[in-house]
């Protein structure tokens, strides 16, 4: 399309990093000493740890000789990439939200168009949320138009963030400011030519694809002219007409569409200051001055956005052109000293492209001028026709911004991506590629046909995915942007899941509140295995900190039954060995899902409930619960009640058996307690049960074996209590039966 060579400018290699491990050019000296520079990369960062080490460890000198080499005692940390400036963090975060909303909008549009709302998307199980835009088709838009509409809105939002960031205080450095200006210009030009044809001002007046307003605004926003300070200087002068840039400003204002500014400047012309002009206020004079004619013509000029259809505008524009021809400009020019300059003004108004090319400051100004006055109905796909003539005036092909803009105009999107990637800023090329992809203007060709590292087609990804992955990679070294990076990786259909599975589990969980957010991210995107691994990491952290209850919760979330059982057994063993009651707090912290997941946890919760009932002096309820738990141990349900706790649980019943004024246990309950006692006495682990209790009691009370009651003596105490309570229970049961018979009427 273009007549000039658009090859990439020559790029210089990155300057080498001198670590100071040896003098410059001292590599041969290191080799002579059997040394090499070894580098170890720091995970998830741009840092590398460098030091000198022996090439052949077997031939390494003894430590005393090695100490003679100074570089062996030095460790250097070098950076092989630039970290994201903390000042950019708000900008990156804000644009990520825009990016996420755009992806949700595109999925919504696709689902509406295909009639499959709720279909699982390629974004790792992401479900569209409240931030998704309503993309229902209307009378004026198809699915493709709706995609362009969503893409254009996202581009506008990106530009708002760019302007906000560029206006921060203190001012940005020149290089960084130029990066953001390039991005703003490229995005706005993309909107004007390729995206805005999908916009509708309202349901009754759709825009019909004109470019005037979009390109005029693009030129005004990104390329200021004339400078305001110079304009003010000559406007305030006594004789502005004599200023050397007077007519230059008039031409620029006309070509840029700043008609009011052009009229304001022309009002300072001597021809407008003549007394006869006072009689022309009503516009009734047949021989007005040229300034008045220009003012009338500009005020009557039709604008595309004022008409609902292209046909209506073309008819009105043709009438306007005829009105210009009716003025006898050669006759009017005889009364002014600036006949030539006014001739140029009318040449612009009549759409003379040769005059526009001659007067325009650069190709951008000429482009806008031609579309304003010569070809006002030109469509976005036809703008490339103008490039041949525009570029004859000369273009700086070494300017990356120029190359990007020319690529957008010429519909050469691969060229746009190529030059965006030349900028030291992954943000622009990643988001530009995404916008082109979502608007349907970029083919999803796979990368790597000439790359030896990806010979198989199944191992290649699209350009969009490639640049999104690289942009995300540039964010990862900044701790505050790591989750932002994950959101970009999550939309990559080819390698997104595999990258996340390797990356998330390696991310630091030290930051306060970071772990729950990562877990929620994995849940939203269906990364169940990664979520489980995160819970395992968190469980290990909690366990090392002594928070066993929290560790159990995380292992339950990870569905790691073996670890949960191991921790529960550890709690039980700790209770048996030390009689420490801290397990009560642990059992009280675990939630219902954990209790349903592991039977032993459920037992601990019930056992805790027994202690709470006893503490609240609800003795009958406590006794019933204890018997219920003991009964479960004889139903082959060892997963619920560990038998090594039988003796301890039986001793817990002793205070209830010794109550003088109330009978807690019934006959059946005491039989269950007796069966428990028999199980202990006949078990081959009898000595283990009783010995563990003695050790725990000594540890709890801090006394010697000779000063405490033995387990065998306790057995007799329990046996006597059971026999005594059994007789009481029979008496109580007999009295109860007698009372029931007395209250029952005879038949």
N, C-alpha and C positions, 0 to 999 in steps of 0.2 A: 504493500500500500504506500509506504513512504519512499521518497526518492533518495533519501540520504541513508548512509550506513548506520544502522541502529545497533551495532554490536556493542557488547559490554565494554565500558572503559577499562583500561588496565588497572588491576588491583595490586597494591603492594602487599608483600607478605608481612605478617605480624612480626614485630620486633622481638628478638629472643629475650628471654628472662635470664638475667645474670644473678645467680644465687649467692655468689661469694664463697662457694666451696673450693674454688681454685681461681687463679688469675685468668683473665681473658686469654683464650688460646691455650690454656693449660691442660687441655684434654689428653694430649700425648703423655704428659707427666703422670696423670692419673693412671693411664693404661700401663705405663712402665712400672708402676707400683702395684699392679694387679688390682686397680680400683675402678669402680664404675659408680655413676650417680644412680641411686635408687629412689624411686618416688612411690609414695603410698597415698592414694586419694582419700580424702575425708568424705565419708558417705553424705550424700544429699547436699553437697556444697561445691564451691568453685576452688577449694583449697587443696593443695597437694603438699605432703610432707616429704622433704628431700634430704638425703644424707649420702655420704660416701660409704661404700661397703666393698668388701673383697669380692672379686669375681669368682674365685675358687676357694670356698670355705676350708677345704682340706689343707690348702697351702697357706692359710692365713698365718701371719707371724704371731708370736706370743704377744700377750697384752702389753708388755713393756716396750717392745719394738713398735707395736701399732700406735702407741701413744706419741711416737715421734712425728707422725703425720698429722699436722694441725687440722686438716679437713676432716679427719675421722672423728674429731671431737665436736663437730658443728652440725646442727640440725636447722634447716631453714623451712619456713612455710611460705609457699608461693601461691599466687592466684593465676589460674589459667583462663579465667573469665570474669567479667564484671558482674557484680551483684546489683540487683535492683535497688535504686536509691530509695531510702525510706520516705523521701519526699513524694515519690510517685505512688506509694502504697494506696492512698485514698483514690487516686485515679484508676489504678488497676482494679481495685475492689469494685468501684462503681461501674466500670465498663464490663466487668464479669457478670454483674447482675443484668445489665442490658443484654449481654450475650445469652445468658440463660433464658431470659424472657423470649428472645428471638427464637431459640431452638424450640421452646414450648409452643410458640405461635405457629411455627412451620409444621410441627407435628399435628397441631389442631387443624390446620388447613388441610393437610394431607388426609386426615381422618374424615373430615367433613366431605371432601371431594370424593373419596373412595367409598363413603357410606359405611365406614367401619370404625366408628368412634369407640374408643376403649381398647383398640388393638394394641398389642404390646409393641413398643417402639424399639429401635435399635440402640437406644441410649441406656442400656444396662438395666432395663426395668423401671426407668423413671416414669412416674405418673404425673401428667400435667396438673398443675396446681392452680391456685386462685390468680396467679400472675399471668396465666395464659390469656392471650388476646382472643376475642371472639371473632372467628374467621369465617362465619357463615357466608355463603355466596349470596350476592345480591344481583339485581337486574343488570348491573353494569360491570360485573367482574367475574372472571372465571377463577379457577384455582391458581393458575399462574399469576394472574393479576393480584390476587390476595397475598401470594408469597412475596411479590415485589412490594406490595404495600407494607407488609410487616418488615421487610428488609430495609425499606426506605425509612421507616420510623426508627429502626435500630440505628441506621447510619446518622440520622439527625441527632439521636440521643448521644451517640459517640462524639459528635462534633460539639455538643453542649458541654460535655465533660472536658474535651480538649480546650475549649475557650476558657472554661473555669480554671483549669490547671495552668494555662498559659498566663492568666492574669493574677496568679498568686504573688504574694510578697514574702521575701525579696524576689526580684525579677529572676527569670531563668537565664542561664548562660546562653550565649549566642547559638552555639551548636545545638543544644537541646531545644531551644525555641524554634530553630529552623526545622528540626525533626517534626515538631508538632504542627508547624505551619504547612509542611508538606502533606502531612496526614489529613489535615483539615481541608486543604485544597482538593486533594484526590477524592476524598469522600463526597464533598459537595459537588464536584464535577460528575462523579458517578451517579449521584442522585439526579442531577439535572438532565443528563442525557439518557440514562438507561432505566431509572426507577420511577421517576415522577409521572410517567405516562399512565401508571396504575392508580394515581390519586384521584379522588373525587372531592370537590369542594362541598357538595351536598348531593342528596339523591336526585334533585331536579336539574342540577347544572354540572355535569361531569366535564372535566378538562379533556381536551381532545389531543393531547400530545404535543402542544407547542413548547418551545424551548426558551422563549424570550425572557420570561421572568426568572427562570432558574439560572440561565447563563449570566444574565445581568447581575443577579445577586451574587453569584460565584465570583465574578470579576470584582465587584465592589467589596466583598468581604475579605478577599485574599490578596488583592493587589490595589492598594490605595493610590489614587491619583485624582486630581493634583494634591500635593501635600497641603494640609490645612493652613500651616503657618505661612507658606508662600502665597497661598490664595488670599489670606487676610491682608498680607502686606500690600499687594497691588490693588486690592479692592478699596482699601482705605486711602490710597494715594489720591492726590488732586487730579492727576491725569492718568488714570489706569490704562487708557487706550495706548499710551506710549510705552507701557511696560512690555518688555521683550517677549514675555510668555502670555500676553493677553489672548491672542488668537489660538495659541496652543491649548490653553485652558478651555476655550469655547469648543474647539474640536473634540477634546477629550470628554467633556461633559456630554456632548451630543452622542458620541460613539458609545459611551458607557450608559446612556439612558438617563443621565441626571439632567432632565430638561429644565427643571426649576432653577438649578444652579446656572445653566447656560443662559436662561433668560435674565437672571439676576446680573450676570456679567455683561450681557448686551445692553442692559439698562444703563450701564456706565459709559456706553459708547456716545461720542459727541452727537451722532445723528439722532439719538433718542432724546437728547437734551434740548432740541430746538423748540422754540415757542409753538410751532405749528402742531406739535404732538399733543398739546393740551386739548386741541379740538377733536382728537381722534379717540377719546376715551370711549365713546359709544360705538366705535368701529364703523362709522358711516362714511368716512372719507374714501374717495375712489383712488387717491394717490398717496397712500401711507408710505412711510419710510420702510426700509428693509427690515429694521429691527422689529417694527410692528408686524410686518408680514410673517417673519420667523416666529414671533410670539403666537400669532393667530394659528399658524400651521401646527405648531407643537401642541397647542392646547386642544386642537381638534383631532390629533392623531389617535386612531383607534388602537386599543391594546387587546391582545388575544383573550386575556382572562375575563374581558367584559362580555364575551359572546359565547352562547352555549354550544355552538357548532362551528366547525371550520368554514363551512359555506357562508354563514352569516358574516364571519370576520372577513373573508376574502372579498365579499361584495362591498363591505364598508371600507376596507383598505383600498380597493380599486377606486372608489369615489374620492377618497382622500388624496390619492395620487393625481387624479384629474384636477382637483382643486389647486394643487400646487402648479400644475401646468398652465392653469388659467392666468396666473399672475405673470405680468410682463416684466420678468426679472431684468432683462437687459436694459429696459427703459428706466427701471427704478435704480439700477446700478450707476446710471450717469450722474446721479445726485450725491454720490458719496466718494470719499477718497479711498475707501477700502473695497473697491469693486471686486478685486481678485479674491479677497478673503471671503466676502459674501457669496461669491460664486462657488467657493469650496463648501460653504455652509449649505447652499441649495443643492450642491452635488451630493452631499451626505443625505439630505432629506429625500432626494429623488432616488436614492438607492444605487448611486453610481459606484460600483465595486472598485473601479480603478482609483477613484478619489478616496474611498475609504481605506484602501491599502496604502495609499500614499500618505495619508494624514495620521494613521494609527501609530501609536508608539511601539507596539509589538504585535505579534500574531494573535495574542489573546484579545486585545482591544479590537483588532480587525475582525475577528470571528464574531464578537458580540455586535459590532456595528453592522456587519452584513446581515445578521439574523434580525436585527431591529428594523433596518430600513430596506434591505434588498430581498431577503428571503424569509419573511416572518412566519411562514407556515412550514418551514423545514422541520422534518422529524429527526428523532435521535439517530435512527439508523442511516440517515442521509448526510449527517454532518461530516463524515469522513470525506465526502466529495470535495469539501472546501480546503482540505489540507494541502493539496498539491500547490495551489496558488498561495496559500498562507505561508508555506514554508520557503517560498522563493525569497522572502525578505531576510532569511537567515535565522537559524535556530542554534542555540548552544546545546549540542548533543551530549556534551559531557555533564550537563546538569541533570541529575537523577529526577528531580521534580518535573522538569520538562518532559523527560522520557515517559514518566508515569502518566502525565496528562495527555500526551500525544497517543499513548497506547489506549487510554480510555476512549478518546475521541474516535480512534481508528478501529475500535472493537478488537484490538489485539490484546486479549486479556492475559495470555501467557507472557507477553512483554511487560504488562503491568506488574504481574507477580514477580517476574525476574528482577525488575528494578526496585520494587519494594523490598525484596530480599537483600538488596545491596546495602540498604540502610542498616546501621547498627542498632536495630530495634525490631525485635521479633513481633511486637504488638501489631504493627501496621500490616505486615505481610500476612499474619495469621487472620486478622479480622477482615482484611480486604478479600482474602481467598474465601473466607466463610460467607461474606456478603455476596460475592460473585456466585458461589455455589448455591446459596439459598434463593437467589433471584432467578436461577435457571440459566444464567449466561455463561457458566463455566462447565465444560465437559468434565465428567468425573473419570478422567483418564488416570491409570495407575502409574505411579512413579517407578523408575528403576529398569526400563528396558535396556539401558546401556550401563547399568551399575553392576559390577561383578559380584558385589556382596549380596545382591538379591536376584539370583538368576531365575528363580521360579516365580511365576505370576501370582501364585497363592500367597507368596511372602511379601507382596508389594501392597502399598496403600495409596490412597488418593492424595493429590496435592494438599487438599484441605486438611486431611488428617495429619499429614507430615508436618505442616507448619503449625498446626495446633499443638502437636506433641512437642515440637521444639520450643514454642512459646511457653508451654507449661513447664518444660525443663528449665527455662531461664528464670522462672518464678520460684522454683523449689528451694534454692539456697537461702531465700529470705523466709525466716520462720513464720512471719505474719501472713505470708502469701501461699503457704503450702496447700491449705484447703482450697484456695482459689485455683491453684494449679490442678487439683484433682477434678474440679468441675469441668475444666477444659478437656482433660483426658477422658472423662466419662462420656463425652459425645462422640468419641472416635470409635466407629463400628468395627474396625479391623483389629487394632491392637490395644484398644482402650482397656478392655477387661484384663488382658494379660499384664499390661503395664501396671494397672492398679493393684493387681494381686501381688506383684513384687514390691510395689512402692509403699503402699499403705502400712504394711506390717513392719517396715523399716523406719517409719516416721516416729519422731520423739513424742512421748506422752507426758513430758515433764511440765509443759505449759498448763496452767490452771484452766480447766474447762475444755481442753483440747480433746481429751479422750471421748467424752460423750458426743461431741460433734463428729468425730471420725466414725464412731459407731453408728450414729444416725445417718451419715453419708453412705455407709455400707448398706444399711437397711433400705434406704431409698433406691439404691442402684442394684439391689439384688446380689450383693457380694457376700453371700452367706459364709463361705469358707474364711474370707478375710475378717468378717465380723467375729467369727468364733475365735480366730487367732488373736484378735485384739483383746477379746475377753480373757483369753488365757494369759496374755501378757499382763493385763491389769490384775488378774488374780495373783500372779506371782509377785507383783509389786505390793499388793495388799497383804499377802502372806508374809513377805519379808518385813513389813511394817507391823506385824503382829495383829492385823485386823482380819482374823480368820473368817468371821461372818461375811464380810465384804468379799473375801476371796471365794467363799463358797457360792455367793450370788453370781459372781462372774463365771465360775466354772459351770454353773447351771445354765447361764445364758449361752455358754459355748457348747452345751450338750455333752460335756465331758463327764460321763457317769463315773468313770474310774477315779478321776481326781476328786470328785465330790465324795465318793465313798471313802477314799483315803483320808480326806480331811475330817470327815465325820468320825471315822474310826480313831483318828488321832485325838479328837476331842474326848471320845469315850475313854480311851486308854489314859488320857491325862487325868480325867476325873477319877478313874479307878486307882491310879497310882498316887495321886496327891490329895484327893477329895476336894479339889478346887472347884468352887461353884461358879467360875467365870463363864462356864458353858451356858448358864441361864441367859446371860446377855446375848450370847451368840444365837441361841435358839429363838430369842425374841426379835432379832433383827431380820432373819430370813423371811422372804415373802412367800405368798401362797404358791407361785410357780415352782419355787425350790422345794416346798413340801410335797408337791405332787410329783416332782421329778425323782426324789430319793426317799425310800421308805424309812431309812434310819433317821433322816432329818425330821420326818413326820413324827417318829418316836420321840426324838428330843423335844419337839414342840409339845407333844402330849405330856411328856415327863415334866416339862417346865410348868405346864398347866396344873399338874398335880401339886407341885410345890406352891404355886400361887393360890390354889384353893385351900391348901393346908394353912398357909400364912393368913388367909382371910377367914380362918376358922370355919370354913365350910367342910366339916369333917366327913359327913356322909357322901357328899359329891366327890371329895378327894379319895375316899376309900373305894367307891364304885369305879372311879377312873383307874386306880391302881390295880384292882382286880381284873379289869378289862384288859389292861396292858399285859399282865401276867398270863392271862388266859391265852392271849395271842401267841405266846411263846410255845404253847403245846399244839399249835395248829400248823406246824411246819412253816411258820412265817418268821424265820430268823432274820429275814431282811428288815422286818419291822422292830423286833425286840431282840437285842443281842443277849444270848444266854449267860454271858459272863457278868451281866448286871443283875442276875436273879437274886443273888445274896444281898446285894445293896438294896434292891427294891423291897426284898422281904424285911430287911431291917427298917426301911421307911415305914412299914406297916406297924412296927412295934409301938410307937406312941399312940396310934389309933386303937391298938388292942388293949392298952393299959388304961384307957379312960374309965373312970369310976361310975359316972352318973349317966352314961349313954352307951348304947351298943351301936357301933358303926357298921359292923359286918354282920350279914345274915349267915344262915347255916351254909348255904351254897358258896358264899364268898369264902368262908373259913375253910371249906373243903378245898377250894382252889389254892388257898394259901398253904394248906398242908401238902397238897400235891407239889407245890413249888419247893417246899422244904424237903420232900422226898426226892425230888429231882436233884437237889444239891447233894444230899447225903449219898445217893447211889451213883452219882456221876463220877466218871474216871478223872474228872478235872476238879474234884472236890478240894483238894489241897491248893490248887491254883486260885479258886474262888475265895477261899477263906484266907489264904496267905496274902492275896492282893488287898483284901479289906484291912488286914492287920497293918500292912505296910502303909496304906493310905492314911489310916487313923494315926499311926505314929508320926507320919509326915505333917499331918494337919495340926496335931496337938503338940508336937515337938517333945515327946516323951520317949523313954526307953521301953523295950519289950516287957521288962519286969514290972513296970508300973501300970500296965493297961490290962484290961480284961481280954482274955484270949478269945479267938473265934469259936473254939469248942464250947467255952462257957456261954458265949452268946447264943449258940445253938440251943442250949438247954433253956435259956431265958425265953427264946422265941417259941420253943416247943411248949413250955408251960403256959405261956400267954395264949397260944392257940387252943390248948385244951381247955383252959379256963373260959375263954370266949366262946368256945363251942358249946359248953354247958349253958352259959348265959344265953346264947342264941337259941338253944332248944327251949329254955324256959320262956324266953320272950316270944318265940313262935307259938308255944302252947297257949300262953295267955292271949295272944292275938287270935288264935283259932277259937278259943272259948268265947271271946267277946263277939266274934263274928257269928257264932251259933246263937248267942243270946239275943242278938239284934235281928236274927232272921226269923220271921213268923212261921209257925207250924203249918204244914200243908193239911 
